[in-house]
């Protein structure tokens, strides 16, 4: 993943952490997900790093 894409990751929706966010990559299975080292929450497993970031950044709308 490009460095500039890392900055596009929103803070953790559960703990608000901005520092301990990363992307887990499993090259054997071709899976990616965003995780928070602060509270151990994870985003949904996706097939690309960019879709993992998009899924993590998606928030429920209120209203």
N, C-alpha and C positions, 0 to 999 in steps of 0.2 A: 504494500500500500504506500502511496506517496505521502510524504510528510505533510503536505498541505491539506490532505484529506483528514488527518488526525485532528486538526483544529476545527473541523466541521462537526465533530462529535459533541452533542449536547451533554450537559452535566447529568449525573445519575438522577433519574426521576424519584428515587427512593431516599437517598441520603444527601443529594445535592453536590456530591464530590465532583470536582473538575480536574483534580490532579491525578487520581488513581484510576483513570479510565484507560483501557487498552483493548486490543483486538486479539482474540485467540484464533489461530489458524491450524487446521489439521489438513496437511497436504495429502495424506493417504486417502481420506474420505472426501476431500474437497469441500470442507465445511468451515464456516467463519461465524463468529459471534462476538459481540462487544460485551465486556465484563467490567465490573467495578471491584477493584481490590479493597475498597473501603468497607463495603457492606456485602460483598459476594453475590450481588444480583447479576443476572445475565440477560442479554437480549436473545431473541429467537435465532436459531441456527439458519444460516443462509448459504447460498452457493458461491457468492462473491463477497469480497470485503466491502465494496461499496453498497451492496444491498444489506449487509449486516449493519452498516452505519445508518442507512435510511430507516431500517426497522427499529433500531435503537432510538433514533431521533423522533420517531412517530409518537405523538402524544394524543391522548383522548381529548376531544373537545368537550368543554363544559357549557351546556346551555342549549 
